[in-house]
Amino acid sequence: MQLFQKPARWAAAAACALLAAAALPAAAASADTGAAPPVPGRYRLQHLDWQACDSGALECATMAVPRDWYHPDAGPGLSVQVSRHRATGPDRRGVLMMAAGGPGASGLNRPATLTGLSPKLAAAYDVVGFDQRGVGASTNVVCSDQDTVDAFFTSGDLRDRSAAAIGATFDRARAFVADCERHSGGLLPYLTTDQAAHDMDLYRSLLGVDKVSYYGPSYAGALGAYYATEFPRHVERVVLDSPADFTRGWQSFLVGQPLSFQRRFERDFLPWLAKNDATYHQGATPADAKASYERLRATLRDHPLDLDGTLVTPNQLDAAATNALYDAGDRFEDFALLMGLLEHPESAPADARKNAAEQLAHVMGANFFADFFAVSCGDSPWRRDSRYWVRESAAATRVNPLAGARELTFGAICANWPRTGAPKVEVTGKGLPPVLVLASKLDPAAYYEGALRVHHALAGSRLITVDGGDHGQFQNGSACVDGAVEDYLLTGALPAKDTTCAGAPLPEPTARG
C-alpha cells in the first residue's frame, strides 16, 4: 500500500559537463551557518553515463550526490539513479522533470508512462525522472525485514484500544526505529525533502540547462514546491498534482487523512457498491453495504483467514479498502470482488484466491515503509508525548476508523524518530512563475482542504478543482485537466482564474452477479 500513489538517457560531452558546472549554484543555505557551501568538483563536474534502462523504454544513469548538502565534503556520497526520455520532436523546448509520490515510491520509470500518454509533451520535452535518495535503484535506507514490517498489520486488530495492544504498538514502533538506526549507516538525518531538492538541482545542472519545468503528483508535489522555493531561478513551469499539504508539516497532514479516507469511502464507494448490489451482493443501501464491510471485518478479527498461505486480518482488509479509494475506475470493482472472495473463499477459483493472497500479503513493502517514515518523520517536528498519541488515535479510530486505526502506529514511529535538524522551508511563491495546482474534492490521500492551503501559500498560483475523488488528476481520463496541463507546459498559458473540471464518472461493473 502506498499512501500517496498514482502509479510510472543522451551521452553528455565533457564540454556539456563544464557548461553544467557553470550553471550549478551552491546549496541554498547551510543549516548550521546560513552560508552557501560550495559544491565539490567530484559532484558538479561528473559525467552522466547514459545507458539503456532495464525496461528498455528509457535511458538511465547514476548520479553521485553529497550525503549532506550542508557539509558536502563530509563522509561518503550517495548514488541517485536517474532516467530520461529524449524529446521525439524537432523543436525541443527544454527539460520536464518529474518525481514519484509516497514518499518511498520509485520515479525511475515515470517518464515512460507520461510520454506514452502525452505525445505532445513527449515531442517537446526531454522528460526526466529519478529514484529519490533512499528509494529503489538509488542508495537505499535499510530498516526492518519484511516479516517485521508485516507484523505491524498482522499482530491483532489496529482498532484494539486495550492497554496491551497499545503497549505492543509502541514496542514495535521503538524496535523499528532502532532497526533503522542500526542498519541505515547514519543515513537517516539526510533522507529529507530538502536534501532531495538539492539533488534535483544538481541533476538539472548536469543536464546542461539553466531551468527545468516540473510535474509532481502527491508527495512529489511537496518535493516540487520545496525545489522551486529553494531554487526559484531554475524553474520555468510547475504543476503540482494532488499535492500533499506541506504547509503545516507532516504530523498535521497525516492526522488529517483518516477523515478524507472515510469521506471518500462513505460518499463514493459505499453508495457505488449499494447501487450495484445486483452484481456484488453487499446490500442495496450505503448503510447495508457498510454493515457488510463491518461484518466481514469482524469475522477476520475473530477468525483470521488463511488464504493460500497469507493470513488475512482486519487490518489487511482496511488497507485494501484505502488503496481502492485512490482510483475508482481501476480499483472499486477489484475491491468489491475481493470482499466477495473473502466472504466465500471456498467458492472462488484457484487463480483468484492466489491473486488475492499475493495482493494482501504485504500491506507495505519493507523498503517503502523505511523510506516513507524516514522522510515523513524527519522532514518536520512531531509530538513526542505517547499519551497525546493514545488520545489522538483513539478519537481517529472511533470517528474515522478506516484509516484512523493506523494512526497510533504512524504516530508512535515518528514520536520515537531521531531528530534530523531539517531546515524549515517556507513556501510562499515569491520569485516563482505562476504554479498550476490540481486537486479533486474527495481525494482520500491528499485531501482538498490541504490543496487549498497549498494554493493559497503559492502566491499567484492557479487551482483546477476536479469534481471527483481520485488521487492524481493529470492523465486520469479528464480531457479538461489534460488540456489545461499540456497548454501550460507547452505554451505557458494558464486559466485566467481558478476553474473546475468534471471528474470521471464512477465505473460501471463488468463482473456478472
N, C-alpha and C positions, 0 to 999 in steps of 0.2 A: 504494500500500500504506500503510495506516495501522497503526501499531504497537499502538495500543490503540483499536480501533474497535468500535463497535456502532451499526451505522448507525442524521435527525430530522425591540389597542393601544387605554385609555379616556382621554378628554381630561381632564387634571388642571386644576382651577381654581386660581387664584392662592392661595386660602386653603389648598388642599392642599399647595402648594409651601412655604408658610410653615410648615405643620404638619410637613412632611418635614424642613425645615431645623432645626426644634426637636429632632427625633429623631436628627439626624446627629451622631455623635461625631467628634472629631478622630482623626487616624491613630493606630494603636495605639502606636507608639513610633518615634522618629526613629532612623534607622540611625547618625547621627553623634552625637547628644547624648542620646538616651534620652527627650527631651521629646516632647510630642504637639503637632505644629504645627497651628494652626487651618486649617480648610478655607475657602479663599477663597469669597466670596459668589457669584462667577460660576459656581461649580460647585454649591454647596449650595442656591442659590436658583433654579436653572434650571428650566424647564418642559419636560416631555417632550411633544412634539407628535405624538400617536399618529395614524398613518395606516395604511391597508391595506397589508400587505406585498405584495411582487410575487407571492407564491404565492397570495394571496387568503384563506388559511386563518387568518391571524393579523393582529394589529396590530403595527406597527413604529415605532420612534422612534430618534433619535440622541441619545446622552448624551455630554456633554463631561466629560473626566476630566483630572486633572493628569498630566503626563508622569511626574513623580516625586512620589509621595505624601509623601516625607520632606522635599521642598522644593517645595511645591505652587504657589508663586508664581513659580518659576523656569522660564523657557522656555515655548514654546507648549504648549497642551494637546493631547490626543489625542481621537479620537472612538471611541465604543463603540456598536455597533448593538445595540439591544435589541428584544425581541419579547414578546408576551403573548397568551394565550388566556383570555378572561374566563370566570369561573365560569358554568356554564349553569343551576345550581340556585338556588332561592330562599334557601337557607341557606349562603351563602358563609362559609367558616371562616377564610380567610386567603390567603396567597401561598405557592405552592410554586415555588421557584427551581430551575432545572436548568442544567447546563452540559454541554459535549461533551468527549470524550476526545482522544487524540492524545499530547501537546499538538500543536495545529495543525488540529483538525477544527472545522467550523462548528457552533455550537449554536443558530443563529437559528431554524431550523425544528423543533427537537426538541420544543417544546411541542405541535405539531400531531400528532406521532406518539404521544406519551404519552397525550394526551387522547383520541385516536382509539381507543386500545386499552384505556383505562380510563375508562368513562363515570362511575364513582363519583368518581374524582378530578377529572374534568372538571367535575362538578356542584359539588363542594365548594371547589375552589381556583381562583384566578387562577393559571394556570401560566405562568411567565415564563422566558425564555431570553435568550441573548446570544451574540454573537461576541466571544470574548476579545480583549483588545488584541493586535494583531499579526496577527489572523486575519480572513479573509472580508471582510464588509462594514465591519468596523472598520478603524482605521488599521493598515495592513499593514507588516510588516517586509519589506524587499526585499534579496535576496542575489544569487544567480546566476540566469541564464536557464535554461530547461528543458533545452536541449541540454547545458549544463554539468552539471546535476544528473543527467541520463541517463548521462553519461559515467562516473559512479561505478559504474554497474552494467553498462555495455556494453563497457568497456575491459578485456578479458581476464576471467579467472576469479578470483573473490574467494578461492577456495581456494589459489591460486597463492602459494607461500611463497618464491619466488625473491627475491633482493635487488632485482632490477629492478622486480618487481611491488610489493614493499613500499615501495620508494622512490617509485614512481608514486602509490601511495595517499596517502602523506604529502604529496606535491606537490599533488595535487588537494585535499586537506584544507586545506592552507595557503592555496591560491588561493581556495577557497570562503570561508574566514573573512575573507580580505582583501576579497572582494567584499561580504560582509555589512557590514564596517566602512565601506567606501567608499560603499555605496548606502543604508544604513539611516538616514542623517541623525542619527546619535547616539542612535538608539532602543534599541540592544542592551542597555544596562545596565538598562532598565526593563521588559523583557519577562520578568518573573518571576512565579511563582505568588503571591508575597507582594504584589506590586503589583496583580495581578488580584483578589486577595481584597479589597483596599481599594476597587477599582472596584465590586465586588459590594455592599459596604456603602453606597456612595453610591447605587447603584441601589435598594437596599431603602428608603433614606430618601426618595428621590424618588417611590417608590410610596406613601408616606404610612403605612407600617406600622412598628411597633416591632420585630417579629420576623418571620422567614420560616422556613418549613420548606424542606428541601433534598433533592434526589435527584441523585446524581452517579455515572455509571459510569466505570470505568477511570481515566484521568488525572484526570477530574473528581472522582473520589473523593479524590485528594490535594488538589485545589483546595478541595473542601468541608471537608476536615479542617483546612486552613490557615484558612479563613474562620471556622469555628466556634471554633478556638483563639484567633484574634486578636479575635474579636467575640462572645464567648460569651453576652452578654446579648441578642443579636439573633437567636439561633436557637431554634427550638421543637422540631422533629423532624428528624433527619438520617439519610439512607440512603446508604451507600457501597457501590456495586455493583461487585464485581470490582476493588477499588481497587489502583492502582499503589502499591507499597510505598515510602512516603515516610520510613520510619523510619531508613534508613541512607544516604540520598542517592541521586542519580540514577546515579552510577557503579556503586554496588553493585546497584541494581535492574537496570540494563541488562546488566551482565555475568552476571546470573543467568538471563536469558531464553534463551540457547541451550539450556540443559538442559531448560527447560519446553517449548520448541517441539519439541525432539527427542523428549521423553517423550510428548507428545500424538501426534506423528507415528507413533511406534513402537507405542504401546499402543492407539490408537484407529484412526487412519487406515489403516495397513498391514494390520491384521487385518480391517478392514471391506472393504478393497479385495480381499484374498485370498478372503474369504467370498463375494464377488460376482464371482469370476473368470469365471463363465459370461457375465456382462454386459460386463465391462471388459477381460478377457483380459490381465491383468498378472501372473498367477501364482497358484497355488492355495494358497500358504502365505505368511505375512508375509515370510519371508526371500526367497522368489521375487519378491514384489511390490516389496520394497526393491531387489533386484537389477535389476528392470525400470526402476525410477526411476533408478538409478545408470547403467544403460546409456544411457538417454535423455539424462541429463545429460552423460555423456562424449561422446556424439555431438554435442550442441550446443556443447560445449567445442572439439572438433576441427573442427566444421563448423557455425558459427552459421547459423541458418535464416533466410532472407529470406521472411517471411510477409506477403504483401501490403504490402510496404514497411517492415515492422517487422523489425529484425534481432534475432532471439531468441537469447540467450546462456544459459549455465547459471545465471547469476545471476537472470535473469528467471524461470526455472523454479523456483528456490529461493524467490523472492519470492511467486510464485503459490501454491506449496505452503504457505508460512507463512500466507498470507492465508486459505487454505482451512481452516486449523485453528481459526479463530476461531468458526466456527458450522457444525457438522456438517450440520444439516438443510438449510441453504441452500447449502453450498459443497462438501461432499465429492464429490457426484456431478459438479458442474461441473468440479472439478479432475481427476477420473478421466477424464472425457470429453476434457479438454484434453490429458492425456497421450497418449491415443489419436490425437488430431488431430495432435500434433507428431511422432508416430512415422510417421504416414501422411498428410501434408498433401494429397498429390495425390488422395486418396480422399474428402476432406472437401467438403461443399457449400460453395459460394462464400460464402454468408452466414455460415456457421460460421467459415470462415477469416477473414473480415472482422472478426467479433466478437472472435475470439481475438487478432488483431493489435491491435485497439484496447485490449483488456484488458492486453496485455503491453507496450504502447508505453512507458509511463512507470511505473517501479516506485514512485516518489513524485513527486507534483506539486511544482513549484518552490516554490510558496507554502507548502505543508505542510512541505517539507524545511526551509525557512528558519525557520519558527516552531518546529518540533519541536526543532531544535538551539538556537535562542535560549533556549528555556525549559530544556531538559534540561541544556545546558552551563552556563547562567547561574544556575540555582537553587542549586547546591551545588558544592563543590570537586571537581576531577578531578585525577588523577595527570597530570603534565606531562612525564614521562620517556618518550621514544619507545621506549627499549629495553624498558621494562616492557610497553608495549602490543604490541610484537613478540612477547615471550614469552607474554603472556596470551592473545593472539588465536591464537597457534599451538596452544596447548592446546585452546582452544574449537573451533577448526577441526577438529582431529584427533578430539576426543571427541564433539562435538555439531555436526556440520558444517552441518546445515540452516540454522540461524541463526548459528552460530558464525563462519562465513566472513565475515560482515559486521562482526564486532566491531572489526577493525582500522580500518575506515572510521569507525565511530562514535567510537572512542577517539581516533583521530588528529584528528578535528574538535574534540572537546571539549578535548583536550590543548593545542590552539592557540587556544582561545576566549579573548577578553579577560575578565579578572576583573570581576565585576559588583559585588561587595560586598553581595550579597543577604543579609539577616539570616537567621540560623538560627532556624527556628520549631520549637519543641519541643512536639510534640503529646502531651498527657497525658490528655485528657478532663476535666481539672479545670474545674469550674463548668459543665459541659455536661449536658444531658439525656442519658439512655442513647441511644447511637447503634446503629443496626442495620447490620451488615456482612453482605454476601452474597459467597460465593466458591464456585467449583467446584474439585474436587480435581485435575483435569487441565487447568485453564486454561493455555493456552500463553503468553499475554502477561502477565497479572497472576497470577503463579504462587502456588499455595496457601500455600507457606511464608511468602511475603510478606504474604498476607492474615492469616495467624495473627499475625504481628508487629504489623500494624495493629490487629487485635482486642485484643491484649494491651496495646498502647500507649494505647488508649482505655479508661480505667478505667470499668467499668460497662456496656460495650457488650455486645450480643448478636450471636452469629455464627450464620448459617444456612449450612450446608455443603451443597452440591449434589453428588450422586454423578454427576458428568458431567465434561465437558471444555470446554463452550462458554464464551466470554468475554462476560459480561453475562448476569445471571440473571433479572432482572425483565422481564416481558413477553416471555419466551422459551419459552413452552409449558409452564411448570410452575404448575399451579393452587396447589400448596403454597406456592411462593415468592410468587406474585402475591397470594394471600390474606393472607399474613403482612405484606407490604409495605403493602397497602391498609388492613388493620386498624390498623397502626401509624400511618400518615399520617392516617387518618380519626378514630381514637379514642385514639391514644397507647398502645394495648395492644401489648406486646412478648411474645415467647415467654418463658415462665418461666425457661428456661435455654437455652443453646446447643442447636441442634437440627439435624436433617438432613432434606433433601428429596430425593426421587428425581429424577434428571435425565431429560431426554427420551431415548428410545431412539435409537440411530443409525438413519439413514434406510434405507428400502428403495429399491433402484434403480428408477427409472422408465424409464430407457433400455432399449432392446432390444439384446440381444447379437448 
